[in-house]
Amino acid sequence: QVQLVESGGGLVQPGGSQNLSCAATGSIFGVGFMGWYRQDPGKERELVASIMPDFKVVYSDSVKGRFTISRDNARNTIFLEMNSLKVEDTAVYLCHAIVRPSMDSFYKEYWGQGTQVIVSS
């Protein structure tokens, strides 16, 4: 079974940095879209950044210039470098990917379990 394994997150001070990673593991034939979403309780889920297999990227306006998403296709892994963090960046960050499990399968959607990022003094 395909899983998205997230790492990183935790407590960081305003103005600090934090790095996240997400690796697609299990039965994998191909991986398309990969990205990071975030969500605070009571708020709508927001796309933070995404990256395609050809490395085309999209950022939300709120993080552009501060966050950088990257991708390692050989390891089916994405990374999110977060700099100049603000209190409003506090959220659960969730990895999302479109994965083809095998040559005989169609692409399917997968979500990570989420990792907490808390920006606070």
The 8 nearest C-alpha neighbors of each residue, nearest first, counted from 0:
[[1, 25, 26, 2, 100, 24, 27, 3],
 [0, 2, 25, 24, 26, 23, 100, 27],
 [3, 1, 24, 23, 4, 25, 0, 111],
 [2, 4, 23, 111, 22, 21, 24, 5],
 [3, 5, 22, 21, 2, 111, 23, 6],
 [6, 4, 21, 20, 3, 111, 22, 114],
 [7, 5, 20, 19, 21, 4, 8, 114],
 [8, 6, 19, 18, 20, 9, 5, 114],
 [7, 9, 116, 115, 114, 19, 17, 6],
 [8, 10, 116, 115, 117, 11, 7, 114],
 [9, 11, 117, 118, 116, 12, 8, 119],
 [10, 12, 118, 15, 117, 119, 9, 13],
 [11, 13, 119, 120, 118, 15, 14, 10],
 [14, 12, 85, 84, 15, 118, 119, 86],
 [13, 15, 83, 84, 12, 85, 16, 82],
 [16, 14, 12, 13, 83, 84, 82, 11],
 [15, 17, 82, 81, 84, 83, 14, 18],
 [16, 18, 81, 80, 8, 82, 19, 15],
 [17, 19, 80, 79, 81, 7, 20, 16],
 [20, 18, 7, 79, 78, 6, 8, 80],
 [21, 19, 78, 6, 5, 77, 79, 7],
 [20, 22, 5, 77, 4, 76, 3, 94],
 [23, 21, 76, 4, 3, 75, 24, 77],
 [22, 24, 3, 75, 2, 76, 4, 21],
 [25, 23, 2, 1, 22, 3, 26, 27],
 [26, 24, 1, 0, 27, 2, 23, 100],
 [25, 27, 100, 1, 0, 101, 24, 28],
 [28, 26, 100, 29, 101, 25, 99, 1],
 [27, 29, 101, 100, 99, 102, 26, 30],
 [28, 30, 99, 27, 98, 31, 100, 101],
 [31, 29, 98, 97, 99, 32, 75, 28],
 [30, 32, 97, 52, 98, 51, 33, 29],
 [33, 31, 51, 97, 96, 50, 34, 30],
 [34, 32, 96, 50, 95, 49, 51, 31],
 [33, 35, 49, 95, 48, 94, 50, 96],
 [34, 36, 94, 48, 47, 93, 95, 49],
 [35, 37, 46, 93, 47, 45, 92, 94],
 [38, 36, 92, 45, 91, 44, 90, 93],
 [37, 39, 44, 91, 90, 42, 43, 45],
 [38, 40, 90, 42, 41, 91, 37, 89],
 [41, 39, 42, 38, 90, 43, 91, 44],
 [40, 42, 39, 43, 38, 44, 90, 91],
 [43, 41, 39, 40, 38, 44, 45, 37],
 [44, 42, 45, 38, 41, 39, 40, 37],
 [43, 45, 38, 37, 42, 36, 46, 39],
 [46, 44, 36, 37, 47, 43, 38, 59],
 [45, 47, 36, 48, 35, 59, 37, 44],
 [48, 46, 36, 59, 35, 58, 45, 37],
 [49, 47, 58, 57, 35, 34, 46, 59],
 [50, 48, 34, 57, 56, 33, 35, 58],
 [49, 51, 56, 55, 54, 33, 34, 32],
 [50, 52, 32, 54, 55, 53, 31, 33],
 [53, 51, 54, 31, 50, 32, 72, 55],
 [52, 54, 51, 55, 50, 56, 31, 72],
 [55, 53, 51, 52, 50, 56, 70, 69],
 [54, 56, 51, 50, 53, 57, 52, 49],
 [57, 55, 50, 49, 54, 51, 58, 48],
 [56, 58, 49, 48, 50, 59, 55, 47],
 [59, 57, 48, 63, 47, 60, 62, 49],
 [58, 60, 47, 61, 62, 63, 48, 46],
 [59, 61, 63, 62, 58, 47, 64, 57],
 [60, 62, 59, 63, 58, 47, 65, 64],
 [63, 61, 65, 60, 66, 59, 64, 58],
 [64, 62, 60, 65, 58, 61, 66, 59],
 [63, 65, 66, 62, 67, 60, 61, 82],
 [64, 66, 82, 62, 63, 83, 81, 67],
 [67, 65, 81, 80, 62, 82, 64, 63],
 [68, 66, 80, 79, 69, 81, 65, 64],
 [69, 67, 79, 78, 80, 48, 66, 50],
 [70, 68, 78, 77, 67, 79, 50, 71],
 [69, 71, 77, 76, 72, 78, 54, 68],
 [72, 70, 76, 73, 74, 75, 77, 69],
 [71, 73, 75, 74, 70, 76, 52, 30],
 [74, 72, 71, 75, 76, 70, 30, 29],
 [73, 75, 76, 72, 71, 22, 23, 70],
 [76, 74, 72, 23, 22, 73, 71, 30],
 [75, 77, 22, 71, 74, 21, 70, 23],
 [78, 76, 70, 21, 69, 20, 71, 22],
 [77, 79, 20, 69, 19, 68, 70, 21],
 [78, 80, 68, 19, 18, 67, 81, 20],
 [81, 79, 18, 67, 66, 17, 68, 82],
 [80, 82, 66, 17, 16, 18, 79, 65],
 [81, 83, 16, 65, 84, 66, 15, 80],
 [84, 82, 14, 15, 65, 16, 85, 13],
 [83, 85, 14, 13, 82, 15, 16, 88],
 [84, 86, 13, 87, 88, 118, 14, 83],
 [85, 87, 118, 88, 89, 119, 13, 84],
 [86, 88, 89, 85, 118, 90, 84, 117],
 [89, 87, 86, 85, 90, 84, 118, 117],
 [88, 90, 117, 87, 118, 116, 86, 91],
 [91, 89, 39, 38, 116, 37, 92, 115],
 [90, 92, 115, 38, 114, 37, 113, 116],
 [91, 93, 37, 114, 113, 36, 90, 115],
 [94, 92, 113, 36, 35, 111, 37, 91],
 [93, 95, 35, 111, 110, 34, 21, 36],
 [96, 94, 110, 34, 33, 109, 35, 111],
 [97, 95, 33, 109, 32, 108, 98, 34],
 [96, 98, 108, 32, 31, 107, 30, 106],
 [99, 97, 30, 106, 107, 29, 100, 31],
 [98, 100, 106, 29, 28, 101, 105, 30],
 [101, 99, 27, 28, 26, 98, 104, 29],
 [102, 100, 28, 104, 103, 99, 27, 26],
 [101, 103, 104, 28, 100, 99, 105, 29],
 [104, 102, 101, 105, 100, 99, 28, 106],
 [105, 103, 101, 102, 100, 99, 106, 107],
 [104, 106, 99, 107, 103, 100, 101, 102],
 [105, 107, 99, 98, 97, 104, 108, 100],
 [108, 106, 98, 97, 99, 105, 109, 100],
 [107, 109, 97, 96, 98, 110, 106, 95],
 [108, 110, 96, 95, 97, 107, 111, 3],
 [111, 109, 95, 94, 3, 112, 96, 93],
 [110, 112, 3, 94, 113, 93, 4, 95],
 [111, 113, 93, 110, 114, 5, 94, 3],
 [114, 112, 93, 92, 111, 91, 115, 94],
 [113, 115, 92, 91, 8, 93, 116, 5],
 [116, 114, 91, 8, 9, 90, 92, 117],
 [115, 117, 8, 9, 89, 90, 91, 10],
 [118, 116, 89, 10, 9, 119, 11, 115],
 [119, 117, 86, 11, 89, 12, 13, 10],
 [120, 118, 12, 13, 86, 117, 11, 10],
 [119, 12, 13, 118, 11, 86, 10, 117]]
